[in-house]
Amino acid sequence: KFRIFIFIWILIRVLFLFISLLFVFFVQISQIYSDKYKLNHILYFHPDFHI
C-alpha cells in the first residue's frame, strides 16, 4: 500500500515537471514567433526597408 502511494507521488511529480517544461517550451516558441512577426512588421512598414 505504501509503495503504491510513493509510485503515485513520483508519477504526479514527473507529470508536473513535464507540464512545466512543456509550458516553458511553448512560451519560448511563442516569443520567438512574436519577435519574428514584429521584425517582419517593422521591416515591412519602415520606409527605409520598404521595396
Biopython code that builds the backbone (N, CA, C, O; Angstrom):
import numpy as np
from Bio.PDB.StructureBuilder import StructureBuilder

atoms = [
    (1, "LYS", "N", (0.830, -1.210, 0.000)),
    (1, "LYS", "CA", (0.000, 0.000, 0.000)),
    (1, "LYS", "C", (0.878, 1.281, 0.000)),
    (1, "LYS", "O", (0.611, 2.235, -0.730)),
    (2, "PHE", "N", (1.892, 1.263, 0.812)),
    (2, "PHE", "CA", (2.795, 2.408, 0.910)),
    (2, "PHE", "C", (3.583, 2.628, -0.399)),
    (2, "PHE", "O", (3.831, 3.761, -0.811)),
    (3, "ARG", "N", (3.965, 1.510, -1.034)),
    (3, "ARG", "CA", (4.695, 1.557, -2.313)),
    (3, "ARG", "C", (3.841, 2.222, -3.398)),
    (3, "ARG", "O", (4.349, 3.027, -4.178)),
    (4, "ILE", "N", (2.582, 1.899, -3.447)),
    (4, "ILE", "CA", (1.638, 2.464, -4.427)),
    (4, "ILE", "C", (1.549, 3.981, -4.231)),
    (4, "ILE", "O", (1.544, 4.744, -5.198)),
    (5, "PHE", "N", (1.481, 4.397, -2.986)),
    (5, "PHE", "CA", (1.424, 5.827, -2.658)),
    (5, "PHE", "C", (2.672, 6.553, -3.173)),
    (5, "PHE", "O", (2.568, 7.627, -3.765)),
    (6, "ILE", "N", (3.841, 5.968, -2.949)),
    (6, "ILE", "CA", (5.120, 6.536, -3.411)),
    (6, "ILE", "C", (5.126, 6.598, -4.946)),
    (6, "ILE", "O", (5.525, 7.605, -5.532)),
    (7, "PHE", "N", (4.696, 5.551, -5.564)),
    (7, "PHE", "CA", (4.627, 5.476, -7.034)),
    (7, "PHE", "C", (3.737, 6.593, -7.592)),
    (7, "PHE", "O", (4.120, 7.278, -8.541)),
    (8, "ILE", "N", (2.576, 6.770, -7.016)),
    (8, "ILE", "CA", (1.615, 7.809, -7.431)),
    (8, "ILE", "C", (2.235, 9.203, -7.228)),
    (8, "ILE", "O", (2.111, 10.080, -8.082)),
    (9, "TRP", "N", (2.899, 9.385, -6.087)),
    (9, "TRP", "CA", (3.551, 10.660, -5.768)),
    (9, "TRP", "C", (4.620, 10.999, -6.809)),
    (9, "TRP", "O", (4.689, 12.126, -7.299)),
    (10, "ILE", "N", (5.456, 10.003, -7.139)),
    (10, "ILE", "CA", (6.507, 10.165, -8.160)),
    (10, "ILE", "C", (5.872, 10.484, -9.516)),
    (10, "ILE", "O", (6.339, 11.367, -10.236)),
    (11, "LEU", "N", (4.832, 9.777, -9.846)),
    (11, "LEU", "CA", (4.101, 9.978, -11.105)),
    (11, "LEU", "C", (3.581, 11.418, -11.206)),
    (11, "LEU", "O", (3.714, 12.066, -12.244)),
    (12, "ILE", "N", (2.996, 11.900, -10.124)),
    (12, "ILE", "CA", (2.462, 13.270, -10.069)),
    (12, "ILE", "C", (3.605, 14.277, -10.225)),
    (12, "ILE", "O", (3.472, 15.260, -10.955)),
    (13, "ARG", "N", (4.718, 14.036, -9.546)),
    (13, "ARG", "CA", (5.888, 14.919, -9.637)),
    (13, "ARG", "C", (6.407, 14.990, -11.068)),
    (13, "ARG", "O", (6.680, 16.075, -11.583)),
    (14, "VAL", "N", (6.539, 13.844, -11.701)),
    (14, "VAL", "CA", (7.025, 13.746, -13.083)),
    (14, "VAL", "C", (6.061, 14.475, -14.030)),
    (14, "VAL", "O", (6.480, 15.200, -14.932)),
    (15, "LEU", "N", (4.793, 14.266, -13.804)),
    (15, "LEU", "CA", (3.746, 14.906, -14.607)),
    (15, "LEU", "C", (3.828, 16.429, -14.495)),
    (15, "LEU", "O", (3.760, 17.137, -15.500)),
    (16, "PHE", "N", (3.973, 16.920, -13.280)),
    (16, "PHE", "CA", (4.096, 18.368, -13.042)),
    (16, "PHE", "C", (5.347, 18.927, -13.715)),
    (16, "PHE", "O", (5.309, 19.998, -14.320)),
    (17, "LEU", "N", (6.439, 18.204, -13.606)),
    (17, "LEU", "CA", (7.712, 18.591, -14.230)),
    (17, "LEU", "C", (7.548, 18.678, -15.745)),
    (17, "LEU", "O", (7.976, 19.648, -16.370)),
    (18, "PHE", "N", (6.934, 17.668, -16.321)),
    (18, "PHE", "CA", (6.682, 17.597, -17.756)),
    (18, "PHE", "C", (5.815, 18.768, -18.224)),
    (18, "PHE", "O", (6.110, 19.393, -19.242)),
    (19, "ILE", "N", (4.764, 19.058, -17.492)),
    (19, "ILE", "CA", (3.838, 20.153, -17.817)),
    (19, "ILE", "C", (4.561, 21.498, -17.750)),
    (19, "ILE", "O", (4.387, 22.346, -18.625)),
    (20, "SER", "N", (5.362, 21.685, -16.720)),
    (20, "SER", "CA", (6.119, 22.939, -16.567)),
    (20, "SER", "C", (7.127, 23.113, -17.708)),
    (20, "SER", "O", (7.278, 24.209, -18.248)),
    (21, "LEU", "N", (7.808, 22.036, -18.067)),
    (21, "LEU", "CA", (8.762, 22.068, -19.190)),
    (21, "LEU", "C", (8.048, 22.388, -20.495)),
    (21, "LEU", "O", (8.523, 23.197, -21.293)),
    (22, "LEU", "N", (6.929, 21.761, -20.698)),
    (22, "LEU", "CA", (6.112, 21.977, -21.890)),
    (22, "LEU", "C", (5.649, 23.433, -21.963)),
    (22, "LEU", "O", (5.680, 24.050, -23.028)),
    (23, "PHE", "N", (5.228, 23.965, -20.840)),
    (23, "PHE", "CA", (4.775, 25.345, -20.752)),
    (23, "PHE", "C", (5.900, 26.318, -21.085)),
    (23, "PHE", "O", (5.706, 27.266, -21.846)),
    (24, "VAL", "N", (7.070, 26.080, -20.512)),
    (24, "VAL", "CA", (8.257, 26.912, -20.768)),
    (24, "VAL", "C", (8.609, 26.866, -22.253)),
    (24, "VAL", "O", (8.878, 27.900, -22.865)),
    (25, "PHE", "N", (8.605, 25.672, -22.825)),
    (25, "PHE", "CA", (8.891, 25.469, -24.243)),
    (25, "PHE", "C", (7.899, 26.248, -25.107)),
    (25, "PHE", "O", (8.295, 26.921, -26.058)),
    (26, "PHE", "N", (6.638, 26.158, -24.781)),
    (26, "PHE", "CA", (5.571, 26.853, -25.513)),
    (26, "PHE", "C", (5.758, 28.370, -25.448)),
    (26, "PHE", "O", (5.596, 29.066, -26.451)),
    (27, "VAL", "N", (6.096, 28.870, -24.276)),
    (27, "VAL", "CA", (6.322, 30.311, -24.072)),
    (27, "VAL", "C", (7.508, 30.780, -24.924)),
    (27, "VAL", "O", (7.446, 31.828, -25.566)),
    (28, "GLN", "N", (8.583, 29.993, -24.921)),
    (28, "GLN", "CA", (9.771, 30.315, -25.723)),
    (28, "GLN", "C", (9.410, 30.390, -27.203)),
    (28, "GLN", "O", (9.778, 31.347, -27.885)),
    (29, "ILE", "N", (8.695, 29.392, -27.697)),
    (29, "ILE", "CA", (8.275, 29.304, -29.105)),
    (29, "ILE", "C", (7.395, 30.497, -29.475)),
    (29, "ILE", "O", (7.595, 31.131, -30.512)),
    (30, "SER", "N", (6.434, 30.790, -28.630)),
    (30, "SER", "CA", (5.506, 31.901, -28.896)),
    (30, "SER", "C", (6.255, 33.242, -28.924)),
    (30, "SER", "O", (5.950, 34.110, -29.741)),
    (31, "GLN", "N", (7.229, 33.402, -28.033)),
    (31, "GLN", "CA", (8.044, 34.625, -28.000)),
    (31, "GLN", "C", (8.858, 34.756, -29.284)),
    (31, "GLN", "O", (8.941, 35.843, -29.857)),
    (32, "ILE", "N", (9.456, 33.660, -29.737)),
    (32, "ILE", "CA", (10.247, 33.652, -30.972)),
    (32, "ILE", "C", (9.351, 34.037, -32.151)),
    (32, "ILE", "O", (9.735, 34.855, -32.987)),
    (33, "TYR", "N", (8.175, 33.452, -32.211)),
    (33, "TYR", "CA", (7.231, 33.742, -33.295)),
    (33, "TYR", "C", (6.774, 35.198, -33.271)),
    (33, "TYR", "O", (6.689, 35.840, -34.317)),
    (34, "SER", "N", (6.485, 35.714, -32.094)),
    (34, "SER", "CA", (6.045, 37.107, -31.958)),
    (34, "SER", "C", (7.167, 38.069, -32.348)),
    (34, "SER", "O", (6.920, 39.094, -32.982)),
    (35, "ASP", "N", (8.403, 37.731, -31.965)),
    (35, "ASP", "CA", (9.566, 38.548, -32.332)),
    (35, "ASP", "C", (9.750, 38.564, -33.851)),
    (35, "ASP", "O", (10.025, 39.610, -34.439)),
    (36, "LYS", "N", (9.598, 37.410, -34.470)),
    (36, "LYS", "CA", (9.705, 37.298, -35.928)),
    (36, "LYS", "C", (8.625, 38.150, -36.605)),
    (36, "LYS", "O", (8.888, 38.854, -37.580)),
    (37, "TYR", "N", (7.437, 38.071, -36.078)),
    (37, "TYR", "CA", (6.307, 38.825, -36.614)),
    (37, "TYR", "C", (6.562, 40.333, -36.486)),
    (37, "TYR", "O", (6.343, 41.091, -37.431)),
    (38, "LYS", "N", (7.022, 40.749, -35.315)),
    (38, "LYS", "CA", (7.344, 42.162, -35.067)),
    (38, "LYS", "C", (8.430, 42.635, -36.013)),
    (38, "LYS", "O", (8.342, 43.727, -36.575)),
    (39, "LEU", "N", (9.457, 41.813, -36.188)),
    (39, "LEU", "CA", (10.569, 42.128, -37.077)),
    (39, "LEU", "C", (10.067, 42.317, -38.507)),
    (39, "LEU", "O", (10.424, 43.290, -39.172)),
    (40, "ASN", "N", (9.255, 41.400, -38.969)),
    (40, "ASN", "CA", (8.668, 41.487, -40.311)),
    (40, "ASN", "C", (7.802, 42.732, -40.441)),
    (40, "ASN", "O", (7.811, 43.407, -41.471)),
    (41, "HIS", "N", (7.069, 43.020, -39.400)),
    (41, "HIS", "CA", (6.189, 44.182, -39.340)),
    (41, "HIS", "C", (7.003, 45.483, -39.480)),
    (41, "HIS", "O", (6.664, 46.366, -40.267)),
    (42, "ILE", "N", (8.074, 45.567, -38.699)),
    (42, "ILE", "CA", (8.950, 46.745, -38.718)),
    (42, "ILE", "C", (9.613, 46.870, -40.102)),
    (42, "ILE", "O", (9.655, 47.953, -40.686)),
    (43, "LEU", "N", (10.119, 45.760, -40.602)),
    (43, "LEU", "CA", (10.783, 45.759, -41.917)),
    (43, "LEU", "C", (9.814, 46.172, -43.023)),
    (43, "LEU", "O", (10.170, 46.897, -43.952)),
    (44, "TYR", "N", (8.598, 45.696, -42.895)),
    (44, "TYR", "CA", (7.599, 45.974, -43.925)),
    (44, "TYR", "C", (7.121, 47.424, -43.887)),
    (44, "TYR", "O", (6.940, 48.049, -44.932)),
    (45, "PHE", "N", (6.919, 47.950, -42.699)),
    (45, "PHE", "CA", (6.338, 49.289, -42.549)),
    (45, "PHE", "C", (7.366, 50.425, -42.408)),
    (45, "PHE", "O", (7.014, 51.604, -42.446)),
    (46, "HIS", "N", (8.603, 50.054, -42.248)),
    (46, "HIS", "CA", (9.638, 51.095, -42.150)),
    (46, "HIS", "C", (9.971, 51.601, -43.555)),
    (46, "HIS", "O", (10.270, 50.788, -44.429)),
    (47, "PRO", "N", (9.930, 52.906, -43.801)),
    (47, "PRO", "CA", (10.121, 53.444, -45.165)),
    (47, "PRO", "C", (11.481, 53.092, -45.792)),
    (47, "PRO", "O", (11.578, 52.907, -47.005)),
    (48, "ASP", "N", (12.513, 53.004, -44.973)),
    (48, "ASP", "CA", (13.861, 52.709, -45.481)),
    (48, "ASP", "C", (13.966, 51.297, -46.060)),
    (48, "ASP", "O", (14.710, 51.046, -47.009)),
    (49, "PHE", "N", (13.202, 50.387, -45.463)),
    (49, "PHE", "CA", (13.262, 48.984, -45.886)),
    (49, "PHE", "C", (12.178, 48.620, -46.898)),
    (49, "PHE", "O", (12.188, 47.535, -47.478)),
    (50, "HIS", "N", (11.272, 49.522, -47.092)),
    (50, "HIS", "CA", (10.149, 49.226, -47.982)),
    (50, "HIS", "C", (10.588, 49.200, -49.450)),
    (50, "HIS", "O", (11.170, 50.156, -49.961)),
    (51, "ILE", "N", (10.294, 48.090, -50.102)),
    (51, "ILE", "CA", (10.692, 47.902, -51.509)),
    (51, "ILE", "C", (9.514, 48.262, -52.412)),
    (51, "ILE", "O", (9.624, 48.177, -53.635)),
]
sb = StructureBuilder()
sb.init_structure("model")
sb.init_model(0)
sb.init_chain("A")
sb.init_seg("    ")
for serial, (resi, resn, name, xyz) in enumerate(atoms, 1):
    if name == "N":
        sb.init_residue(resn, " ", resi, " ")
    sb.init_atom(name, np.array(xyz, "f"), 0.0, 1.0, " ", f" {name:<3s}", serial, name[0])
structure = sb.get_structure()
